[in-house]
Amino acid sequence: MKKEKINRSPLFYVGDKYKLVKEIKPYFPDTINRFIEPFVGGGSMYLNINANEYFLNDIDSNVIDIHKFLCSYIGKEKEFYDLIFSIIHKYHLSCSYEQDVVPAELKQRYKKTYYAHFNKENFNLLKTHYNKSKRRSVAELYVLLIYGFNRMIRFNSLNNYNLPVGNVDFNANVYNALSDYFCLNTHKKAHWYNGDYKEFISSIKYQAGDFVYLDPPYLITLSEYNKLWNEQTEKDLLQMLDNLNKKNINFAVSNVTHYKGNENGHFIRWAQKYNNYQIKSNYISYHDNTIKTFKEVLVTNYKRI
């Protein structure tokens, strides 16, 4: 039997659901009218789901800007690659997809971090140019993402991109993820939203067969994204899910119930009235990128027949 291909987002979100699609997807409905995702992030989940339409939201405007930027080049892929490679070449960044330009001496000296050492100075020049620009280029931001530490998007209080260089470059994996993204979105009817999840969920005029999947920040884990989350926002979200259930709208929500000795008791108690499925997760945080002992669950308000 041919293995189902899992498509990865070209945003390469740390902690996204790319490695968990095979585990989570079997619990989703077989037929979905509109796939509604209030915390879309990099988008690895929606890229692997079949639906008639996709309503995709994230509070991070930079994430949505990149998605819209990429989608604007559907059917114009050559123009996109010309633009991205022009930035890479202008700042003399390595591009192993095209050619291996890192000197052997550097590879020998820094066996595991030679890309970071090779690109650091020019990456910082690109970062400085981007931060000082009056009209910031989403193309430049995407290149910063590809070459930045852990391929994250992070801004400081002055709204300046402030990640250091990563030990990565534009390689075949990046090209393949982009190629798949362009191909898939050619046929997907994706609608992008940038706002608070509560306003987004409330704004949808729900139809028969709609399905809401949520991967919110995890209350008891460490990540930049989770700084926006607290016990009250968690309770608000669970109340909204109860309201969706009363309207007979199918939903599934991912969450971590146990992490490094901490327990999300409120979520555990709330989930008892629904269907719970253990998920073998690979959660990695920016602050601590080792795999930790914890429990992740998927909770649904319906049962698969």
N, C-alpha and C positions, 0 to 999 in steps of 0.2 A: 504493500500500500504506500502510495506517495505521501511523504510527510508534508503537512500544511506549512507553507512559508509564513513566518511571522515578520511583519514589516516594522522597521524601527524608525522612529522620528529622527529627522536630520537636526533636531535641536539637542539630542543626546542628553536628556534630562537625567541627572543623578537621582536614583530612586524612582524613576518612572516605571510604568507597568510592562515594559517591553518583555522582560524575562518571565512575567507572570501571565501573559495573555493566554497561554495554553491552559493554565490552571483556572483562570477566572471565566474565560469565554464560555465554557460548557454550561455554566450556570445561568447564562443570559437567555432570554427568550429566543426561540427559533426564528421568529419573524418580528421585525421591528419596523414600525412606520417611521418615526423620527427618533434619532438617537440624540439625547440631550445630556450635555456634560458641563456642569457648572464650574469644574476645576480642570480644564482640559490640559494645562501644562504643555508638554512637548507634543502631545497628541498621539502617542503610540497606541492607545486603546482604540480611538475612533478609526485609525488607519486600518485596523484589523476587523472592523465590524461592518456588516452589510445592513444598510437601512435606506429608506427612500430619501431622507434628508438628515442633515446634521446641524444641531444648534450647539455652538461651542463657545464657552466663555472662560475668561480668566481675569483676575483682578490686576495682573501684571501687564501694563500696557506695552512693555517691550516685547513680551512673549507674543501677544496678539499682533503687534506690528510686524514681527518676523514672519508669523504665519501668513498675514496678508501680503507681505512683500514676496514671499515664495509663491503664493497662489497667483500673484499678478504676472508671473513669468510662465504660467502654464501655456504651452504652445509656443513659447519663445525661449526655450531652454538654452539655446546657443547664446542668446543675448545675456542670459543670467550668468552662464559660465564665463563668458568674456569679461563681464563686470567683476565677478569675484576674483578671477585669476589676475585681472589688471591690478587689483588692490594687493594681492599676494606678491606679485612681481614688483610692484612699486616699492614695497617695504622689504623686499628681498627675504621673505619668509620661506622656509622650506616647504616643499609640496611633493611629498613622496608619491602621490598619485601620478604626477608627471615625470619626476626624475628624483633620484637620490642624490642630494647635493651636500649632505653632511659629511665633512672630512673624516676619514678613517681614524685619524689621531684623536678627534673629539669623541668618536664612538668608543675608542679604546679607553680613553681617560674617564668618560662618564657613561658607563655601560648601560645604565637604566634611565638616565636623564639627559641624553645628548640633544634631544629636540629642544628642551627647555633652555639649555645653554646656548644652542645655536640661534634660537629665535628671540631670546630675552630682550636684547637691545632694540631690535627693530619692532618687536611687539609693543614695547613701551613707547616708541615713537608714534605708532599707529594709535595707541590708547590716548596719548597726549593730544594728537590731532583731532581725534573724535571728540574728546571732552571739551576742547576749545572751540569747536565748530558751532556757529550760530544756528545752522540747520544741519543737525546730525544725520548722517547717512545710515539707514538701516542695513545697507550692504556692508558697511564697515563694522557695524555692531555684530553682524552675523560672522564676519571673519574673526573678530575678537572672541566670539563664543567658541569658534572652532579651535582657536589656538590658546584659549584661556584655561586656567586651572580648573580641572574637573568639568570643563565645558559648561560652566554655570554662567548665569547673568546676575551680576551683583552691582548695586550702586550705593554710594555713600550718601551722607546727609546733604551734600552739595549737589546731588544728582549726577555725580561723576562715576563712570564705570571704574571699578577699583580692584578687579581681580589681577593677580600676577599671572605670568605666562605659565602654561601647562606643558607637560611632556608629550605633546600631541601635535599633529599638523593635518593638513588636508590630504587624506589618504584614500585608498580605495573604498573603505567603509563609509566615509563621508559621501563620496560620489554615488555609491550604490543606494544609500539612504535617500539622497536627494532625487535620484532617478526614480526610485519607487514612489516617493512623495508626489512628484509631478505626475506620474502615470496614474496613481490612485485618485488624486484630486481632480483629474480630468473628468472622471465619471461621478464623483461624489458632489452632492449639492450641499456645500458647507457654508454656513452662515456664522460669522465671527462677531463676538460680543466682548466688550471690555468693561466689566463692572463688578459690583458686589454680588456675591452669589445669591443673596436673599432677593435682591431686586430682579436678578436674572430669572430665578425660579418662579417668582411671582408674575413675571411679565409674559410667560408662555401661555398661550391659549391652547390647552391640551386637547389632543385628538385620540381617538381609539387607536391602540397599538403603539402609542408613544412609550418610550423607555428612558428612564433617568439613571445614569451611572455617576456616582460621586466618589472621588478620591481626594477628600479634603486634607488639610494639614493634620498631622497626627499630634494629639494633645500632649502625649508623654514622650515624644522623641525629639531629637535635636536636629534642627535644620534652619536655614535662613527663612524659609517659607513659613515655618511654624511660629515665628515671632509675631505674626498677625493673628495668632489663634490663642484662645484662652477658654476657661470653663464656660463662660457665658456664651461665646460664639458656638461652642460645641452643643450646648443645650438648645440654642436657637435653631441650629441645623437639625437636631433630632426632632424638634417640634414641627419644623417644616416638613420633615419626612412623614411624621404622623399625619399631617394634613394631606399630603399626597396620597397616603394610604386610604384615608377616608374618601378620597375622590376616585378610588380604584385605579390609580396610576402606578404602574409597576416601577419599582426602583431597586437598585443594588448599591450598597455603599461599602467601601473598603475602609478598614481601620486597624490600628495596632492596639491590642488590649493589654499586653504586657511588654515592658522594655526595661532592661537593666534594673530589675527590682521594683519598678513602678507599675501600677495597675490603673487602668482607666475604668474605675468602678461604675461611673455614671453610664458610660456606653455599654458596658457589660450588662447592667441591669435593664437598660432600655432594649437591648437586642433580644432579650429573652422572649419577647412577644412575637418575634419574627423567626426566620429561618437562618441558621448560622452554619457557615462552612469554613473549616480551617484552611488557610492558604500557606504554603511553604514560601516564605518571602525571602527577599535578598536586600532588605532595606540598608542603605548606606547613607550616612550623614556627612555634610561638608566638614563638620567639626571632628568627626571620628569615623574615618572611612573603613573601619574593620567591620566585619559581619558580626552582629551581636545576637545573643540568645533573646528571642522575643517571640510573641505570637501575633500573627496577623489573621484577620477574619474577613470574610465577605458575608454581608447580611442582606437578605432579600425579603420582600413582602409578598412573595409568590413562591410556589413550588414548581419545579420542573416536572412535567408529566412524562 
